[in-house]
Amino acid sequence: MKLSRFLYIVFMMMPFIGTNSFGQNFDQIKQYKVSFSIAIKGTEKLLAIRSFANNNQKYLLLLNTETLDTKVDLAGNYNTSSLKWPKVMATFENSPYVKALQSAAAKDLQLQNAGIDHSIPKEKGIALTIDLCPSHKNLDRIIFQSVFEEFKKIEQPAPLAISVSGKWMLKHQNDLNWLKGLVQKNELDITWINHSYHHEVNNLPLTENFLLAPGTNLDVEVLENEKLMLKNGLIPSVFFRFPGLVSNQSTVDKIEFYGLIPVGSDAWLAKGQMPNSGSIVLIHGNGNEEIGVKDFIQLLKNKQIDVKNKQWLLFDLRQGLEKEFDR
Ligand SMILES: [Zn+2]
């Protein structure tokens, strides 16, 4: 290939590189709204789930209902036609997106761990999710360093998902910048999951705790957190992780009306739940779950040979669920 042609292709690809994990910092967001529309550009047919203005430009948060990828783009680049929520479900009924929503809703009566809790049953490996609940302690950087070290020859960037709360982001700018640096250096590919803004925890029973606490305003918990993610240059994924993995039927329904897929876990390591093939593994990386971090590092050690032989891989949550529901 001629050099000029190569450079042309690289140049044309530039807007797409890294758009999944982090993008520009939107620090003047106004009119941030849940608004569903079909957005078409050429052969690309996406579902817009949010609209907002920033510095007098109008933007959309866009979802590919097949691959579950999200991105932010200028609204002016698309032909849009707005949809009410039931019409979204009907229009995309055969997509992995709607099938994942239906599967998550089928378990909405559970008080804990509603939503999707495993990704790909027959594959060798796991999807790793790391929750960043509010904390006074520093990020457990060793988790991310270990993942990179272990997988750099096999999978680079290594995919993992981080569930981030607003109150964690506000307190841990250095740690957040460090994580973004790992994405920039192509060491990790991070899917950013909304983990609510305040992530309230109280002493009441689970039925009145976390997002079920009296006085919870879901608009604040969901949308203000997305705005803060965008302000920090993180592209919100289509996933939502309930604080404490606690929800009821009504909150699961409401989260889905925001267009988001609740993601649970079938292997919360600190609770002694061992991962199987296709598990969605949960550890906390906010300094408050020493045992979970220790268990995870041990798990990596135990799997060292399997990793080398590609018999134990990390799966991108989006690709895992696409495979699971694309049939
Ligand atoms: Zn949490």
Residues whose N, C-alpha, C, O or C-beta is under 5 A from the ligand:
A	BS01	ZN	D131 C133 P243 G244
